[in-house]
């Protein structure tokens, strides 16, 4: 019995450890790594990744990680540099195979031509909320497979096979989502934060306004009154926010323009019905179609 316990512990210790900054990338890593990887997320779907503390528990996880997967583009600027500096793990530093910044492997939107703090929370490298376009998830999955194979050559065939299987299933799902979402092209929506640029581009939606007067600046009574006046000439079909964003402003606006206030999932577990990666986009398309009826 003691020998059995020792063997189980040794097997567990031999697993590659993947730490994702956000739960969506943890889900992708698990799809590719399967049983060969132990995957954790530094944040939950109900946490805003802009505002996380570099707690000792996260330092410990970073210290043990073989692969660190983060959105980048400044999304985690308030805490990730602290983890990288204090964890003392050379393998997950920028430039190493063990550090994957999603913003470096997907096409970035909204890259600013001018950086000015008066404009709000502007990300110099572009909009970091890349996960709302499933085509980006396919790109990240392929890159994770490459990184895992480089770190763990003995498992390279496993990662390649799992990546190919996921890619096939994922691309078939994308085709179905795009077919079902065809009626959404040109539909106007209002969003709380600039979190949905990639979804808007993918589905051909029109993001006519944000509840935040500037990125990262909470809406006020005055800014909402101004927004309501601006929307008199528009016909948005939905007001969209993330699970961790406050509901008050979207509910207020919903009651005045008649468009439903929706919480769209951005990661597995961010809403009740979005239980996995496929469920995230099933639910996004379903909710937007229902709002457009």
C-alpha positions as CSV (number, residue, x, y, z in Angstrom):
1,X,0.0,0.0,0.0
2,X,2.8,2.4,0.9
3,X,4.6,1.6,-2.4
4,X,1.3,2.3,-4.3
5,X,1.1,5.7,-2.6
6,X,4.6,6.5,-3.5
7,X,4.0,5.6,-7.2
8,X,0.8,7.7,-7.3
9,X,2.7,10.7,-5.9
10,X,5.6,10.2,-8.3
11,X,3.1,10.2,-11.3
12,X,1.4,13.3,-10.1
13,X,4.8,15.1,-9.7
14,X,5.8,14.1,-13.2
15,X,2.8,15.9,-14.7
16,X,3.5,19.1,-16.6
17,X,2.1,22.0,-14.7
18,X,0.3,24.7,-16.7
19,X,-0.7,27.9,-15.1
20,X,-3.1,30.1,-17.1
21,X,-3.8,33.7,-16.3
22,X,-7.5,33.3,-17.3
23,X,-9.8,30.3,-17.2
24,X,-10.4,30.2,-20.9
25,X,-6.7,29.5,-21.6
26,X,-6.8,26.9,-18.8
27,X,-9.6,25.1,-20.6
28,X,-7.7,25.2,-23.9
29,X,-4.6,23.8,-22.3
30,X,-6.6,20.9,-20.8
31,X,-8.0,20.1,-24.2
32,X,-4.5,19.8,-25.6
33,X,-2.7,18.3,-22.7
34,X,-5.2,15.8,-21.4
35,X,-3.9,13.6,-18.6
36,X,-0.3,14.6,-19.2
37,X,-0.8,18.1,-17.7
38,X,-2.0,19.6,-14.5
39,X,-3.8,22.8,-15.3
40,X,-4.7,25.7,-13.0
41,X,-6.1,29.2,-13.6
42,X,-4.8,32.2,-11.7
43,X,-8.3,33.7,-11.9
44,X,-11.9,32.6,-11.8
45,X,-14.6,33.5,-14.4
46,X,-16.1,35.9,-11.9
47,X,-12.9,37.9,-11.4
48,X,-11.8,40.8,-13.5
49,X,-8.2,39.9,-14.6
50,X,-7.3,43.6,-14.7
51,X,-7.4,43.7,-10.9
52,X,-5.8,40.7,-9.3
53,X,-3.3,40.6,-6.4
54,X,0.0,38.6,-6.7
55,X,-0.8,36.5,-3.7
56,X,1.7,34.0,-2.2
57,X,-0.4,31.2,-3.5
58,X,0.0,32.5,-7.1
59,X,3.7,33.0,-6.6
60,X,4.0,29.3,-5.6
61,X,2.0,28.2,-8.6
62,X,4.2,30.3,-10.9
63,X,7.3,28.9,-9.3
64,X,6.2,25.4,-10.1
65,X,4.8,26.0,-13.6
66,X,6.3,24.5,-16.7
67,X,4.1,26.6,-19.0
68,X,2.4,30.0,-18.3
69,X,-0.3,31.1,-20.7
70,X,-1.6,34.7,-20.4
71,X,-3.6,37.0,-22.6
72,X,-0.9,39.7,-22.5
73,X,-1.3,43.1,-24.2
74,X,-1.3,44.6,-20.7
75,X,-4.4,42.8,-19.4
76,X,-2.4,41.4,-16.4
77,X,0.0,44.3,-16.1
78,X,-1.0,45.0,-12.5
79,X,0.1,41.6,-11.2
80,X,1.8,39.3,-13.8
81,X,5.2,41.2,-13.7
82,X,5.3,40.7,-10.0
83,X,4.8,37.0,-10.3
84,X,7.4,36.7,-13.0
85,X,9.9,38.7,-11.0
86,X,9.4,37.1,-7.6
87,X,8.7,33.5,-8.6
88,X,12.3,32.8,-9.6
89,X,11.2,30.5,-12.5
90,X,13.5,31.0,-15.4
91,X,11.5,28.7,-17.7
92,X,8.4,30.9,-17.8
93,X,10.0,34.2,-18.4
94,X,9.1,36.2,-21.6
95,X,11.1,34.8,-24.5
96,X,11.2,31.3,-23.1
97,X,9.1,28.3,-24.5
98,X,7.4,28.2,-21.1
99,X,5.8,31.7,-21.5
100,X,3.0,32.0,-24.0
101,X,1.5,35.5,-24.5
102,X,-1.7,35.1,-26.5
103,X,-1.4,38.6,-27.9
104,X,1.7,37.5,-29.8
105,X,0.0,34.7,-31.7
106,X,-3.4,36.2,-32.7
107,X,-4.3,39.2,-34.9
108,X,-4.8,42.1,-32.5
109,X,-7.6,44.7,-32.9
110,X,-7.8,48.2,-31.6
111,X,-4.1,48.9,-31.5
112,X,-4.0,52.6,-30.5
113,X,-2.1,55.1,-32.6
114,X,-2.0,57.5,-29.6
115,X,-1.3,56.6,-25.9
116,X,-2.9,59.1,-23.6
117,X,-4.2,58.3,-20.1
118,X,-6.9,60.8,-20.5
119,X,-8.5,58.3,-23.0
120,X,-9.0,55.8,-20.2
121,X,-7.5,52.3,-19.8
122,X,-5.9,52.1,-23.2
123,X,-3.8,49.0,-24.0
124,X,-0.7,49.9,-26.1
125,X,-0.6,46.5,-27.8
126,X,-4.3,46.4,-28.7
127,X,-7.5,45.0,-27.2
128,X,-6.5,42.0,-25.0
129,X,-9.9,40.3,-24.9
130,X,-9.1,38.0,-27.8
131,X,-11.0,35.0,-26.5
132,X,-14.4,36.1,-27.8
133,X,-13.5,35.1,-31.3
134,X,-13.3,31.3,-31.5
135,X,-10.8,31.5,-34.4
136,X,-8.3,32.9,-31.9
137,X,-8.9,30.0,-29.6
138,X,-7.9,27.6,-32.5
139,X,-4.7,29.6,-33.0
140,X,-3.9,29.4,-29.3
141,X,-4.6,25.7,-29.1
142,X,-2.1,25.1,-31.9
143,X,0.5,27.2,-30.1
144,X,0.0,25.4,-26.8
145,X,0.5,22.1,-28.5
146,X,3.8,23.4,-29.9
147,X,5.0,24.7,-26.6
148,X,4.0,21.5,-24.7
149,X,5.8,19.4,-27.2
150,X,9.0,21.5,-26.8
151,X,8.9,21.3,-23.0
152,X,7.9,17.6,-23.0
153,X,9.3,15.9,-26.1
154,X,8.2,12.5,-24.9
155,X,4.6,13.6,-25.1
156,X,4.8,15.4,-28.4
157,X,2.8,12.8,-30.3
158,X,0.1,13.0,-27.7
159,X,-0.1,16.7,-27.9
160,X,-0.2,16.7,-31.7
161,X,-3.0,14.1,-31.8
162,X,-5.1,15.9,-29.2
163,X,-4.5,19.2,-31.0
164,X,-5.6,17.8,-34.3
165,X,-8.7,16.2,-32.8
166,X,-9.6,19.4,-31.0
167,X,-9.0,21.5,-34.1
168,X,-11.3,19.3,-36.2
169,X,-14.1,19.5,-33.6
170,X,-13.6,23.2,-33.1
171,X,-13.7,24.1,-36.7
172,X,-16.8,22.1,-37.3
173,X,-18.4,23.9,-34.4
174,X,-17.3,27.3,-35.7
175,X,-19.0,26.6,-39.0
176,X,-22.3,25.7,-37.2
177,X,-22.1,28.9,-35.0
178,X,-21.5,31.1,-38.1
179,X,-24.4,29.5,-39.9
180,X,-26.8,30.0,-37.0
181,X,-25.5,33.5,-36.3
182,X,-25.9,34.8,-39.8
183,X,-29.0,36.8,-38.9
184,X,-26.9,38.8,-36.4
185,X,-24.9,40.6,-39.1
186,X,-25.5,44.3,-38.8
187,X,-27.3,44.0,-35.5
188,X,-26.5,46.8,-33.1
189,X,-25.5,46.2,-29.5
190,X,-24.3,48.2,-26.5
191,X,-21.4,46.8,-24.4
192,X,-20.3,47.6,-20.9
193,X,-16.5,47.6,-21.6
194,X,-14.5,47.2,-24.7
195,X,-14.5,43.4,-24.1
196,X,-16.3,42.3,-27.2
197,X,-14.4,43.7,-30.2
198,X,-13.3,40.3,-31.4
199,X,-16.9,38.8,-31.1
200,X,-18.3,41.9,-32.9
201,X,-15.8,41.5,-35.8
202,X,-16.4,37.7,-36.0
203,X,-20.2,37.9,-36.2
204,X,-20.5,41.2,-38.0
205,X,-22.3,42.9,-35.1
206,X,-22.2,46.7,-34.6
207,X,-21.1,47.9,-31.2
208,X,-22.7,51.3,-31.1
209,X,-21.8,52.4,-27.6
210,X,-20.1,51.5,-24.3
211,X,-21.6,52.0,-20.9
212,X,-18.2,53.1,-19.7
213,X,-17.6,56.7,-20.8
214,X,-14.0,55.7,-21.3
215,X,-12.4,52.3,-21.0
216,X,-12.1,51.3,-17.3
217,X,-14.0,54.4,-16.1
218,X,-17.3,53.3,-14.3
219,X,-20.5,54.8,-15.8
220,X,-22.0,57.7,-13.8
221,X,-25.5,59.1,-13.8
222,X,-24.4,61.9,-16.0
223,X,-22.6,59.7,-18.5
224,X,-25.6,57.3,-18.7
225,X,-27.9,60.2,-19.3
226,X,-25.7,61.4,-22.2
227,X,-25.6,57.9,-23.6
228,X,-29.4,57.6,-23.4
229,X,-29.7,60.7,-25.5
230,X,-27.2,59.5,-28.0
231,X,-29.1,56.2,-28.4
232,X,-32.3,57.9,-29.4
233,X,-31.3,57.6,-33.0
234,X,-30.2,53.9,-32.7
235,X,-32.0,50.6,-32.2
236,X,-29.6,48.4,-30.2
237,X,-31.0,44.9,-29.7
238,X,-29.1,44.0,-26.5
239,X,-26.9,45.5,-23.8
240,X,-24.0,43.1,-23.2
241,X,-21.7,42.7,-20.2
242,X,-19.3,40.2,-18.6
243,X,-20.2,38.1,-15.5
244,X,-17.8,40.1,-13.3
245,X,-19.1,43.5,-14.5
246,X,-21.7,45.3,-12.3
247,X,-25.3,45.0,-13.6
248,X,-26.7,48.3,-12.4
249,X,-25.9,50.4,-15.5
250,X,-27.0,47.8,-18.0
251,X,-30.3,47.2,-16.1
252,X,-30.9,50.9,-16.0
253,X,-30.4,51.4,-19.7
254,X,-32.4,48.3,-20.5
255,X,-35.4,49.7,-18.7
256,X,-35.3,52.8,-20.8
257,X,-34.6,51.5,-24.3
258,X,-36.3,48.1,-24.1
259,X,-33.3,46.1,-25.1
260,X,-32.5,43.1,-22.8
261,X,-29.4,43.2,-20.6
262,X,-27.4,40.1,-21.3
263,X,-24.5,38.5,-19.5
264,X,-22.6,36.7,-22.2
265,X,-20.1,34.0,-21.2
266,X,-16.4,34.6,-21.9
267,X,-15.0,31.4,-20.4
268,X,-16.3,28.0,-19.1
269,X,-18.2,28.6,-15.8
270,X,-18.8,32.3,-16.4
271,X,-22.5,31.6,-16.8
272,X,-24.5,28.6,-15.7
273,X,-25.0,27.0,-19.1
274,X,-21.5,27.6,-20.4
275,X,-19.9,24.6,-18.9
276,X,-17.0,24.1,-21.4
277,X,-15.4,25.9,-24.4
278,X,-18.1,24.7,-26.8
279,X,-20.8,25.7,-24.4
280,X,-19.4,29.3,-24.2
281,X,-20.1,29.9,-27.9
282,X,-23.3,27.9,-28.0
283,X,-24.6,30.2,-25.3
284,X,-23.3,33.4,-26.9
285,X,-25.0,32.7,-30.2
286,X,-28.2,31.5,-28.5
287,X,-28.6,34.6,-26.3
288,X,-27.9,37.0,-29.1
289,X,-30.4,35.3,-31.4
290,X,-33.0,35.3,-28.7
291,X,-32.5,39.1,-28.2
292,X,-32.8,39.7,-31.9
293,X,-36.2,38.0,-32.3
